[in-house]
């Protein structure tokens, strides 16, 4: 079974940067949408950024101007460049890919921003 594998999380000081990466463990054909979500304990998982096969992007208001989602040259790789990080960005970040009707989630990578 194909799984999504995230990397790049960690501990960073407020104002710092991190780059998250995600790639599937196997082949996924015709991916329509790639996205990053995040979740903090006790709250619902929220969409952070999304990119379609046509390279249209969406960002949550809370990260606009600070985060950038992009597709890599390697097949089915997606990145999230996070700049000017704030304490409120602390969360587990999950990679998501969709090939309707199939959807795939990663296990998450922890991002902690110290103030």
Secondary structure, 3 states (H helix, E strand, C coil): CCCEEEECCEEEECCCCEEEEEEECCCCCCCCEEEEEEECCCCCCEEEEEEECCCCEEECCCCCCCEEEEECCCCCEEEEEECCCCHHHCEEEEEEEEECCEEEEECCEEEEEEC
